[in-house]
Amino acid sequence: MKNIVLTGFMGSGKTTIGKLIAEKLKIDLVDTDSEIIKEFGLTIDRIFEIYGEKKFRECERKVIERVSKLENVVISTGGGVVLEPENIRLLRENGVIYFLYASPDTILKRLKDDNSRPLLKNGDKLSNIIRLLNLRMPFYKNCDFEINTDILTPELVAEKIISIHMTKESRK
């Protein structure tokens, strides 16, 4: 089975939905941000603070190179992974890419008490969300399937992805 790759903006539900899919399919979940945290021994926030975004993206690229070679897993990616075309190329080689979309208002509600997001720290959170989402949208759209997570529960999104994925896999 091809990997299930989840992309989308922070707060779109990638990790939560990834856990549900992995549980239901009895396969492993690989969270690229968690892999980066393991490599540095620091939170994403601290990595950005100490090393900057450029160093973070370099490490992210190495993690993507490694995890994209795995088989039969769910891969939950960081929100900015799509900015590097090579990341998407690698993930697509052995995976199907699902873009989880959430509106800026939904993202703000989900992240209102989360102060660990380095790219949302300075200035108005909603303005930053809108700006980054607009900048990244063309990259997010380079996916195989797009699923809006605004009104669906994580369980329903997971079931929808599993249904799409299994149908696609059975047609091989």
C-alpha positions in Angstrom: 0.0 0.0 0.0 1.2 3.5 -0.8 1.9 5.8 2.1 -0.8 8.2 3.2 0.9 11.6 3.2 -0.9 14.5 5.1 -0.1 18.1 4.2 -1.7 21.3 5.3 -1.3 24.4 7.3 -0.6 24.2 11.1 -3.9 23.5 12.9 -5.5 21.8 9.9 -5.5 18.4 11.8 -2.6 16.5 10.3 -1.3 15.0 13.5 -4.7 14.2 15.0 -6.1 12.7 11.8 -2.8 10.9 11.1 -3.0 9.1 14.5 -6.6 8.1 13.8 -5.8 6.7 10.3 -2.8 4.8 11.6 -4.8 3.4 14.5 -7.7 2.3 12.2 -5.4 0.7 9.6 -3.0 -0.7 12.2 0.0 0.9 10.5 2.7 3.3 11.8 2.4 7.1 11.9 5.5 9.1 11.2 5.3 12.8 12.2 8.0 14.7 10.4 8.0 17.5 13.1 8.5 14.9 15.8 11.4 13.4 13.8 13.0 16.8 13.6 12.5 17.4 17.4 14.2 14.0 18.0 17.2 14.9 15.8 17.7 18.3 17.5 16.6 17.4 21.0 14.7 20.7 21.0 11.2 21.9 20.3 10.4 23.4 16.9 10.1 26.8 18.5 13.6 26.5 20.1 15.1 25.2 16.8 13.7 28.3 15.0 15.0 30.6 17.8 18.5 29.1 18.0 19.2 28.0 14.4 16.6 29.8 12.3 14.1 28.7 9.7 16.8 27.9 7.1 18.5 25.3 9.3 15.0 23.8 10.2 14.1 23.4 6.6 17.4 21.7 5.8 16.8 19.2 8.6 13.2 18.8 7.4 14.4 18.0 3.9 16.7 15.2 5.3 13.8 13.8 7.3 11.6 13.8 4.2 14.3 12.0 2.2 14.4 9.3 4.9 10.7 8.8 5.6 9.6 9.0 2.0 11.4 5.6 1.5 9.2 3.9 4.1 6.3 1.8 3.0 2.8 1.4 4.3 2.8 4.3 6.8 1.0 7.5 7.5 3.2 10.5 7.2 2.1 13.7 8.8 4.2 16.6 7.5 5.0 20.0 8.9 3.0 22.9 7.5 5.9 24.3 5.4 7.1 21.0 3.9 5.3 21.9 0.6 7.5 24.9 0.0 10.3 22.7 -1.2 9.3 21.0 -4.5 11.8 18.2 -3.9 10.0 17.3 -0.7 6.7 16.8 -2.6 8.4 14.8 -5.3 10.0 12.5 -2.8 6.7 12.0 -0.8 4.7 11.4 -4.0 7.1 8.6 -5.2 5.8 6.2 -2.6 2.7 8.0 -1.3 -0.6 9.7 -2.0 -0.8 13.3 -0.9 -3.8 14.5 1.0 -4.1 18.3 1.6 -6.1 19.0 4.7 -7.6 22.4 4.4 -9.0 24.6 7.2 -10.1 28.2 6.9 -8.1 31.0 8.6 -10.9 31.4 11.2 -10.9 27.7 12.0 -7.1 27.7 12.3 -7.2 30.7 14.6 -9.8 28.9 16.9 -7.7 25.8 17.0 -4.4 27.6 17.7 -5.7 30.4 19.9 -4.0 29.1 23.0 -0.9 27.7 21.2 2.1 30.0 21.5 4.6 27.4 20.3 4.2 28.3 16.6 7.3 30.4 15.6 5.8 31.8 12.4 2.7 33.1 14.3 4.5 34.7 17.2 5.0 38.2 16.0 2.1 40.5 15.2 -1.6 39.6 14.8 -2.1 35.8 14.7 -5.0 36.0 12.2 -3.1 38.3 9.8 -0.1 35.9 9.9 -2.3 32.9 9.3 -4.0 34.6 6.3 -0.6 35.8 4.9 1.1 32.4 5.2 -1.9 30.5 4.0 -2.2 32.7 0.9 1.6 32.3 0.2 1.5 28.5 0.6 -1.9 27.7 -1.0 -0.4 27.1 -4.5 2.0 24.6 -3.0 -0.7 22.9 -0.9 -2.8 22.5 -4.1 -0.1 20.3 -5.6 -1.8 17.3 -4.0 -3.7 14.2 -5.0 -6.8 14.9 -2.9 -8.0 18.0 -0.9 -10.2 17.6 2.2 -11.8 20.5 4.1 -11.5 19.9 7.8 -13.5 22.9 8.9 -16.8 21.1 9.6 -15.9 17.5 9.7 -14.8 15.7 12.9 -11.3 14.3 12.8 -12.9 10.8 12.8 -14.9 11.6 9.7 -11.9 13.1 7.9 -9.9 9.9 8.8 -12.7 7.7 7.5 -12.9 9.7 4.3 -9.2 9.5 3.6 -9.2 5.7 4.4 -12.1 5.2 2.0 -10.4 7.2 -0.8 -7.1 5.5 -0.2 -8.4 2.0 -0.2 -10.5 2.6 -3.3 -7.4 4.0 -5.1 -5.3 1.1 -3.9 -7.8 -1.5 -5.0 -7.8 -0.2 -8.5 -4.1 -1.0 -9.0 
